[in-house]
């Protein structure tokens, strides 16, 4: 049996498809007499479209990622799905007025007119490969491209069995795909590395409905062509059954593509699925993990060997870990082995924002230098509304400790939560200028989207009812709204939370943060008998100061972690015996430090915001002392390593 797995636009071009890499291995190893190949149609499209337009890497990233909540990428390929180069062009233009700049609107419409030709070409390529089964993965904005290709393949070669799977086919979404698009023979809902080999085995053996009905999550058709939906698996796959991906062909194809000049390729690795935090506290806005939240992770030995084997085989050190949250056990099992491996890996991982500095240092030393801690807000009340399990001060501490340990912290600011008020945001907005030396959010604050599988979607009593599929589904698909409701992942709802004046004030502050971050600086150096602070931030006039009072030294050191005033007063008195202060005096000290931009406060807690650093002036003084001693001994002084402040 010949199986062709297809990765259509708008899958990222700097990453091989993890899903198809796993499926390829599952076919090759688990289906007797079958072999699978992957067609990197996203790279094929990159080469095809750059010959015809002024298409750039920024354009591809926009349609693959940035425009997801507006649906631009899916709309582009709807023309191929409905065999109409002008498919709902006017509706798209009207909906995007004021949302897209004119050049982006023109590019979208130009792509929309041209992609039917590409889909016809790629369908012909698929048919020429002569597969028995062609499988399309669909995640994010791949849905219309995958559907269009499946339609054209079926038109050219009705005997080829078409299958779809991926995140866009989970739960009700997969049912809607199968029900509304008869050219898709089968849809696999949920984890495919078990169900897909079962389906292929049944096809190879010519099995009928009785066998197909036993494949968990499968959508198939009865002899009359009606959609039949099997119940999904009741539990997720155990981690020992999750295969490592086979990325054969991706790097070779990228090397011949124009995209090789656009991106540095990365490996995609997977240590765990699900979310251990979400099992107990599902963040109210989060729709990730779909049908299975249960956290499970590969054994440390298995995961380490997978990482090493992929690095050795493909000679690529940049890796993207798709885990929704880090298995904390890996800190003492997998990561130390990576440090000792001799591989200078550069890895991206999602973590929880309450990790301590020592843990962050372990991440940095192991090469996990790009972290996404899911910060989302700097205010306690709003974080409680999200059920995040962290405080505003803990999130700021994460930003501070990330800067200190050399981690690049990626995060988003979200608003629009039922129950939030301007009073939750005003104190944070006032303190943002003090934070400009720390990593700003990736973009300006965004109003939350209501995602399928999230508590906000499943529980209207939390504040959102009367949900409708987002507008872009309505001008992308030719389906009634009842069908769109099952097909959609993102929904529109009445706005909740803060109003535009507060949103504007917040985004103005965040915009200034992003603009001035590169020039801002705040560090501290603890010399035992004093703490030296150096600042260069546009809204603070002071440039250097020292803390020498024993009680104040104790307070500053305690503020390495968030503290309330009462606890801070008690602990500082125990550390600085004979230098006790009253709570009122400690509050006055904190107020003065707040005015100097040394601390952040939220929810009655305080934390200092100055990453530790070696003071360059002291370093130079130390070098001069060593230099003089060396000269006295008629030796050449050794220059110390450069250290950033």
N, C-alpha and C positions, 0 to 999 in steps of 0.2 A: 504493500500500500504506500502510495506517495502522498505525503501531507505537506502542504505549503502554508506557512504561517505568515501573515501579512501585517506589517506595522505602517499604517497609513498616517499622513499628516493629521493632526498637528502634534505628533509625538516629538519630544525634544530631540534635537539632532546631535547633542553632545553626549547622549546617553544611549546605550543599547536598551532594548525593551527587556526588563526583568521578567515580565509575564511570559513573553515568547521564549526567552532563554530557558525558563523552567519547563515550559510546555515542550520545547524541542527535546530536552533531555528525557522528559517523561514518556514521549512517544518512542524515542530511540531505545530506551531501556525497558519499557513496560508493555509495549505492543509488539508481539511477535510478527516479524515480517514487514514491519513499518519503518519508514525513515522520514524525518522532517527536515525541511529547510526553511529559512526565514528570508522573506523579501522585505528589504528596508525601503519601503515605498516613500517614507518621509525624505530620505536622501535622494531618491529618484526624483521626487517633486522639486527639491531644492535645485537640482541641476536643470530640470526641465523649465522651471519658471524663471530662473536667472538668464536663460537664453532669450526670453521673450519680454521681460520687464526690467525695471531698475530695482528689483527686489533685493533686500539686504538682510544681514543677520538680525538686525534690530526688528525688521518686519516679521521675520519668522518667530522671534521670541514674543512679539506682540500677539500674534494670532495663537501661538501655542500656550502662552501663560497669561500675559497681562490683560487680555480682553475676555477672560473666561466668563466673568459675571455679566458681560454684555452679549456674549454669544457670537462675536464677530467671526471666529474661526469656523464654527458650525454653519453659520449662514453662508459663508463663502462657498462651501461644498453643497449647499442645498440645491444649487442650480444643476449640479450633476445628478443629484438624487431624483429630481423631478424633470430632467431632460429639458430644461428651459434656462438659457443663459441670462434671461431677464427676470428670473423668478423673484417676485415680490421685492423688486428693486426699489420701488417708490416707498413701500412700507418701511424698508430698512433705512432709507435716507431720512424719512420723517422721524423715525424713532431715534436716530443717532444725531439729529440736529442739536447742536450744543454740547454733545458728548464727545464727538470725534472732531479733530481738526480736519480741515478740508483735504489736506494731502492724504490723510489716513482714510477718509471716506472714499476718495478717488481710487486709492489702491485697493480697498475692499471691493468696490464695484468692478474694477478691472480684473481682479482675481476671479470674482464671481462669474464674469463672462468667459474666462479662459479655462477654468478647471474642468468643465465637461470634456474637453479634448484630452486633458491629462488622464482622467478617469477611464476614458475609452482606451487609451494607450496602455494603462497599467492593467486593465482587465484583459486585454489581448496578451500581454506578457504572462499573466497568470494562466490563461488558457493554454498558451504555448508550452508552459512547463508541464502540462498534462497531469495535474494532480488528481487523485481520487477525492480528496477532501481539501478544502481551503478554509482556513480559520482566520478570522479577523479579531484583533483585540481592540477594545473601545474604552478609552479612559479620557476624561476631560473633553477636549474639543475634537475627538476623533469620530464622533458618532455618525455624522452625515457623510463623511468621507468613506468610512467603512461600509455604511449602508449602500452608498452609491456604487462602490466597487463590487459589492456582493450582487447588486441588481444587474450590473453590466456583465459580470461573469455568468450569472444564471441565464442571461439573454443569449450570450454567445455559446454557452455549453451547458444545457440544462442537466446533463448527467453528473456534473461536478457537485458534490455535496458541500453546501455552504454552512458555516458555523460561526457564531459570534459569542464573545465572552468579554469579561473585564468589568471594571467598576461601574460602567454605564449599563451593565446588564444585571446588576444585583437586585434581588427582590422583585418588587412590582415593575421596576424598570425593564427587566429582562422579559417579563410577561408581555409588557406593552410592545417591545420591539418585535417579538415573535408574532404577536396577534395582528400587528398592523403592517408588517412587511413580509409578505408570503414568499419572497425570493430568499429569505433566510430559513434554511431547513431546520436548523437546531440553534438554540440559545442555551448556553451553560451559565447558570446563576451560582454565584459563590466561588469557592476555591476550585480551580479547574484542573490541577495536576492529578487529581484522582478521577474526576468525572470524565475528562476528555479521553484518557486512555480507555475507559469503559465504553464510551460512545464509539470510538474507533474500532474496538474489538467487536462490538455488536454490528457495526456496518460491514466489517470484513467478513463476518460469519453470516451475513444476510438475515440477522435476527429481526423479529417483528416487534410489535408494540409491547408484547409481554416482557421482553428483555429490556427494551428502551424505558419502560415504566419503572424499572428498578434503578435507573441512574439518578442519584440525588440531584435535585435542582434543575434537571433537564427540561427544556421545552421542545416538544417534537410534534409531528403532525400525524393524525390518524389517516386511514386510507381515503377519506373524503377531503383531506386537506385542512381539517380543523385543528386549531392549536390545542395541544394537550400539555398540561403543566404538572410536572412532578413536584412533590414536596421537597423543600430544601433540606439539606443535612441538619440534624438536630444539634450537632456539636462540630467544632472546627477540627481541622486536621491536626494530629499531634505533631510536635516540631520534628520528631525523628523522621517523619515521612516527607518533609519539605525538602525538595532537591535543590542542589546548587544549580545556578543557571549555566547554560552553554551559549557563549556569545560568538560562536564560530561565524565568521563572515562579516560581522559589523565593522570591525576596525579596518579590515581589508577594503570594504566598500567605502568607508569614510575617507580612506587614503586617496581614492580616485574621484572624490566629489569636491565641488567648489566649497562645500561646507568645511573642508579641512583647513581652509584659510580663515574661517569664522570662529571656530571653537577649539578648546582643548578638551579632548574626550575624557570621560570619567567612567569608571566601572560602577555598576550598581550592585550593592550587596545587601543581604537581608539576614539579620540575626534573630528577629522576633516579629510576631504579628500580634495585633490587638493592643490594648493599653491597660497596664496594671492600675493606673489611677482611674481611668474611665470605668473599670469594672465596679468600683465603689462609688465614684463621684463623676458621673458623665457630664462633662462641661456642657452647659445648656445650649450653646450655639454650634457644637461640633457634630458634623455628620460623617466624620472619618470612621473607618472600620466597618461601615455598612452593617451587614447582618451579624457579624461576629466581633464582639468587643473583647472576648476572653483572651487574656494575655498568655502567650506561650513563646518560649525562646529555645533556640538550638543549644545543644550542649557546648560548653566553652571550647572543647577540643575540635568539634565539628566546625564551629564558626571560625575559629582561628585558621584551621587548615583551608577552609574555603577562601578566606581572604588571601592567604599566602599563595595558593594555587592560582587564583585569578591574577594576582600581581605578577607572578612568575610567567604565566602563560602569555599574557598580553603586554607585559612590560609597561604597565600603566600604574602610577602611584596615587593618582587622584581618585577618590572613591566617594560615592554618595550612598549613605546608609538610609534605607527607606523606612526603617523602624519608626513607628509613631512615637515611641518613647524608649529611652535606653534601659536595658536590663541592668539594674544596679550591680548585680553580681559580676558583670563583665569587668567592673573596675578592678577587681582583685584576681580575675582569672584570665580573660582575653587580653586586656590592655597591657599588663606587664609583659606578656609574651610578645606583643607587637613591639614594645620598647626594645626588647632584647633581640628582635629579629634582624636588625640591620637595615630594614626597609624604612625609608624616609617617607612614610605615607602622609597624605593630606586628605582628611576625611571630614564629611559633614554629617551631623547627627542631631536629632531632636532630643531634648532633655527636659527635665523639670526645673523650674526656676529656683527652687530652694536648695540646690546643691551647694555644698560648702567649698571654700577656696581650695582645700587640699584635694578634693575630688576634681575640681576644675583643672588643677595643675596636672593631675594624672591624665585627664583628657588631652591637655596640650602636649604633654610629653609623649603621648602615644600617637599624636598626629591628628587627633580629632579637633582641629583648630577652627572649624566653622560650626557653630552651635546655634540651634533655634530653640530657645527655652520656653516658648509659648507665653510671653509676658502679657501682651494684650491690653494691660492697663497699669496705672501706677496708683490706683485708689482702692482702699480696702473694701468699701461698700460695693463698688462696681465688680470687683473681683469675687466678692461673695455672691453677687447675683449670677456670675458665671459658674459658680461652684468650682473655682480654680484651686482652692486649697493653699494659696499663698497670699501674702500681704503686699501692699504697695512698697513698703520698706524692703522686703525681701527681694522684690523685683529690681529695685534700684541697687541693692547690694550685688545682685547678679551682674548688672551692667558694670559696676565698679570692679568686682573681682574678675570679670571677663577681661576688662582692660588690663588689669594687673598681671594676669597669667598669660596674656598674649592671645586670647581667643577673640575671634570675630563673631560678635553676637548679632544675629538677625532676628528681628522681631517686628510685630505689627501692633498698631494702636487701633482698638475697636471701640465703637460707641453704638448707642441705640438699644440699650437693654431696658426692658420694662422695669420701672422703679427707680432708675437713676435720675439724678437732678443736677442742675447747674452747680449747686453747692458741693457736689462730689468732685467737680472738675475745677472750680475756680482756684482752690489752693494749689493744685498740681500745676495748673497753667502758670501761676505766679512763680513757681520754683523751677520751671524748665530752663530759664537762662543759666541757673547754677549747674545744670547737668550737661552743658554743651560739650564738655570734654569727653563724655561717654558716648557709646554708640547710639545714634538716633534710630528711630524706627525706619524700616525700609522705605515707607511712603507716608503720606499724610494719613490721618485717622480716617477709617472707613466705617460706614454704618454696616452693622452685621447683616449678612444674608441668611435667610432661613433655608437650611439645608435638610434634605431628606435624611432620615435616620437620627436626626438630632432631637434632644428633648423638646426644643421649641417647636419642632414639627410634629412630634408624637403626642405632645401634651398641651393642648390649647389653653388649659388653665394657667399656664405660665405666662400668658400675655399675648399670644398671637393666634388669632382665629381667622376664619374666612380667607385662608391662603389660596392664592392662584399661581399657576406656573408663571415664571418671569416672562416679561413681554417678548423676549427674543425667541422663545419657543413658538410663539404664535405666528411670527412671520418667517420662521424657518421650516416648520412642518405643516403639511396639509392634513391636519388632524383636528377633530373636535376637542374642546377643552377637557372633556372627561378623559380622553385618551392622553392628552398632554399631561394631565395631572399625574398619571401613572408613569409616564416617560421621563418627566422632569426630575432634576436633582435640586434645583434652586427655585425658590418661590418668593413672590412678592407679598408684602403684608403692610398694614398700616404702620407708619413710623411710630416708634416708641422712644422713650428716653428724652435726651436733651434736644433742644430746638436749635435752629440755625445760628442765632447769635453766639451760643456757647460753642457750637461746632466750628464756627469761623474763628473765634478766639483761640481755640485749641489748635486748629490747623495753622494759624498764623505763627503761633509759638513753635510748633513742630517744624514748620518751614524754616524759621530762623535757626533752629537747632541744626537742621541738616546743612544749612548754608554756612554756618560758622563753626561747625564741628572740627574741620581740619586744622583750624588755627587756634582752637581752644586747648587749654591745658590746666590741670590741677593735680598735683602730686604731694605726697608727704614722705618724709624720711625720718624714721625713728632712731635717734642716736642715744637712747637710754635716758640721759638727763634732760633731753629736750626733743621736741618734734619740730622739724623744719618743713614748712609748707610753701610751695611755689605755685603761683596762679597766673594765668594769662587768659582771662575771659572778658569779653567786651563790656559786660554790664557791671564788672567789679574793678574798682580802681587799684586795689592793693596788688602787689606783685610778689612779696615774700613776707613771711611772718614766722615767729617761733612761739611754741607753747612750752613754758618752763615750769609753771606752778605744778607741784606734785599732784594736787587734787585734779587739776584740769588735764594733766597727762593721763591720769587714771580714767577720767571720763572719756577722753578721746579714744583710748585703747578699747574701752568697753563698747564704744559705738562702732567697733568693727562689726558687731551684730546689732540688730534692732533692739532697742530698749525703751520702755516707758520711763517717765521721770522718777517715779517712786523706786523702782528697782535699780535704776541708774544711781540714784543718791545713796542707796544702801550699799551697793557693791563698790562704788568708788570710795566710800568711807572706809570699808574694810581693806582696800588696797593702799590707800594713802592715810595711814594711821596718824592721828594728830592733826589732820587737815580737813576735818569734816565740814560739810556745808549743809544748809537747810535745803529742802525741796524748792523753796522759793528762789534761793540763790542759784541752784542748779538750773532752774527754769530760766532765770535771767541769763546765765551763761549760754544755754542752748539758743535763746533768742538772739544773742549777739552773734553766735556762730551761724545761725540761720541767715542773719543779715549779711554776713561775710561770704555766704555760699559754701560753707564747710559741711553742712548737714542737710539731710532731707527729712521731712516729717510728714507722717500721714497716720490717721487712726490712733493718735496719741502716742506713737512711737517715733524714735529718731534713729538715724544711722548716718555715719559720716560717709562722704562721697569722694574722698581723695585716695586714689590708688597709690600703693607704695612704690617708691622709686629710689634709685641711688642719686643723690644730689651731685650734679656735674661739678659744681664749685668745690665741693669736698673731695671729689675724685681727683680734680686737678691739683688740689693742695696736697693730697696724699701722693700723687705722682711726683710733684716737685720735691717732697721730702725724700722719696726713694731715689730720685735723680741726684739730689745733693749727696746722699749717702754713697751712691754708686760712683759719683765723680771723686768723692774723697778717697774711695777705694780704687780709683782709676779703672772703673768698669763702665760699660755702656748700659744705660738703664733700659729696661724692657717696658715698652709702652703698654699700659693696660688695655683690655678690650673695650671698645666703645659701648657705652651704656646710655640708654634713653632715659629721660627724666619724665 
